[in-house]
Every structure is written in structure tokens, then in C-alpha cells.
Amino acid sequence: MGDTVRAPAADRWCEQVTVRIANTGGTAVRSGTLTFETHVIGALGIDWATVRTSRPLPAPLPGGTARTQTYTVCLDAWRVPLGMHVETRRATAAWS
């Protein structure tokens, strides 16, 4: 996994997150899960909550290749009151 690159989305409870996913093994990955850790940040910079969301990995991913993909990561609107925003700070992958 590479670093996440964040960009704003149309709603304050969403953002565009681009990640680079690499399969360094010799066998194709047929499935897996990508988990995002998204923080709810208050107007004064206080981290109020961390919410995990999951998406399927882009598959198949042949061995020795990498793929960069952008995901729209959203939380429920009620979790992000006016004056707050989200920051997806981490993404992890679990291959199956």
C-alpha cells in the first residue's frame, strides 16, 4: 500500500482518496478488502471520532503489478455536523 492522497468532495462528509495498491507476490490476488480509517475533525482541529469503512480491492491484481485507484469515501452525514470535516488518514489492505 502506498500513502493515501486526499482531495475534497462535494459534501463535507465525503472525500476523494487515491491509493496505490501493489501485489509484490508472484500470484494474482483474486479478492480482498481495503479498509479506510476516516477521522471526524472539529472546527478547532480536535479529532472527535475515527470511523472505519471497507471496500473490495480492485481484483484481479496480477503478481508483480500495481494499480492506483481513487475511491469516494463517505461517512453518514449526521456524523459530520456543520463546521466539521473528514480526513481519511490511513488505508490498509487484506488479501484473500
C-alpha positions as CSV (number, residue, x, y, z in Angstrom):
1,M,0.0,0.0,0.0
2,G,1.2,3.5,-0.8
3,D,0.3,6.7,1.0
4,T,-3.2,8.0,0.7
5,V,-3.7,11.2,-1.3
6,R,-6.8,13.1,-0.3
7,A,-8.9,15.6,-2.2
8,P,-12.2,17.3,-1.2
9,A,-15.5,16.0,-2.4
10,A,-18.8,17.9,-2.9
11,D,-20.1,17.1,0.6
12,R,-18.2,17.8,3.9
13,W,-18.8,14.2,5.0
14,C,-17.0,12.8,1.9
15,E,-13.6,13.0,0.3
16,Q,-11.8,11.5,-2.7
17,V,-9.0,9.2,-1.6
18,T,-6.4,7.8,-4.0
19,V,-4.3,4.8,-3.1
20,R,-1.6,2.8,-4.8
21,I,-2.1,-1.0,-4.3
22,A,0.8,-3.2,-5.2
23,N,0.9,-7.0,-5.4
24,T,4.6,-7.8,-4.8
25,G,4.0,-11.6,-4.8
26,G,4.1,-14.0,-7.8
27,T,0.4,-15.0,-7.7
28,A,-2.6,-12.9,-8.7
29,V,-4.8,-11.6,-6.0
30,R,-8.3,-12.6,-6.7
31,S,-10.1,-10.7,-3.9
32,G,-9.6,-8.7,-0.7
33,T,-10.8,-5.8,1.3
34,L,-9.5,-2.2,1.5
35,T,-10.2,-0.5,4.9
36,F,-10.2,3.2,5.3
37,E,-9.8,5.0,8.7
38,T,-11.6,8.3,8.4
39,H,-11.4,10.9,11.2
40,V,-14.1,13.4,12.0
41,I,-12.3,16.7,12.7
42,G,-13.9,19.6,14.6
43,A,-13.6,23.3,13.7
44,L,-10.7,23.7,16.3
45,G,-8.8,20.7,14.9
46,I,-10.0,18.2,17.6
47,D,-10.2,14.6,16.4
48,W,-13.7,13.6,17.5
49,A,-14.0,10.1,16.1
50,T,-12.4,7.5,13.8
51,V,-14.8,5.5,11.6
52,R,-13.7,2.5,9.5
53,T,-15.3,1.8,6.2
54,S,-14.4,-1.0,3.7
55,R,-14.4,-1.6,0.0
56,P,-13.5,-4.5,-2.2
57,L,-10.0,-4.4,-3.6
58,P,-9.7,-4.0,-7.3
59,A,-9.2,-7.6,-8.5
60,P,-7.8,-9.5,-10.1
61,L,-4.4,-7.9,-9.5
62,P,-1.6,-10.0,-11.2
63,G,1.6,-10.7,-9.3
64,G,4.3,-8.1,-9.6
65,T,1.9,-5.3,-10.6
66,A,0.4,-2.2,-9.0
67,R,-2.8,-0.2,-9.5
68,T,-3.7,3.3,-8.5
69,Q,-7.4,3.9,-7.8
70,T,-9.5,6.7,-6.4
71,Y,-12.4,6.0,-4.0
72,T,-15.1,8.3,-2.8
73,V,-15.1,7.7,1.0
74,C,-18.1,9.0,2.8
75,L,-19.5,8.8,6.3
76,D,-23.1,9.2,7.4
77,A,-23.9,12.9,7.1
78,W,-25.1,13.0,10.8
79,R,-21.6,12.0,11.9
80,V,-20.1,15.2,10.5
81,P,-22.0,18.3,11.9
82,L,-21.7,21.8,10.4
83,G,-18.2,23.2,10.9
84,M,-16.6,19.7,10.9
85,H,-14.9,17.8,8.1
86,V,-13.4,14.4,7.4
87,E,-9.8,13.3,6.9
88,T,-9.0,9.7,5.7
89,R,-5.6,9.2,7.2
90,R,-5.0,5.5,6.6
91,A,-5.9,2.7,4.3
92,T,-5.0,-0.9,4.8
93,A,-5.5,-3.9,2.5
94,A,-6.3,-7.5,3.4
95,W,-5.8,-10.0,0.5
96,S,-7.8,-13.2,0.3
